[in-house]
């Protein structure tokens, strides 16, 4: 959420809410589809890009933020209009796959996933990796909850 790419997701979601929010209810499957249409994700999982990885992490963080706090981001402006945010198994599994591919360092065409390469060399590597593991765990929990 602290990167330019993460803020691009926040801006996208604000616009999405303004133009597509019905009954103050967000649906993760619709957001994932809209983000795919706007180029926030690749055509398939072999399409690996720094921007796609950041988009997946930012969307995951926003979803978990809503689960934990009952509100999105700063809950002002457009975000304050959201009263519920739901997901289905397919959309959760899509984001989970994006996150696990990052964690597992599935390489891009150049041999190393750029997001991992950049983060590994930063002072925040341990914190970033811990956040990634937390997001993965939360999405696994949500999928398990839907299966019950």
Secondary structure, 3 states (H helix, E strand, C coil): CCCHHHHHHHHHHHHHHHHHCECCEEEHHHHHHHHHHCCCCCCCCCCCCHHHHHHHHHHHHHHHHHHHHCCCCCCCHHHHHCCEEECCHHHHHHHHHHHHHHHCCCCCCCCCCHHHHHHHCCCCHHHHHHHHHHHHHHHHHHHHHHHC
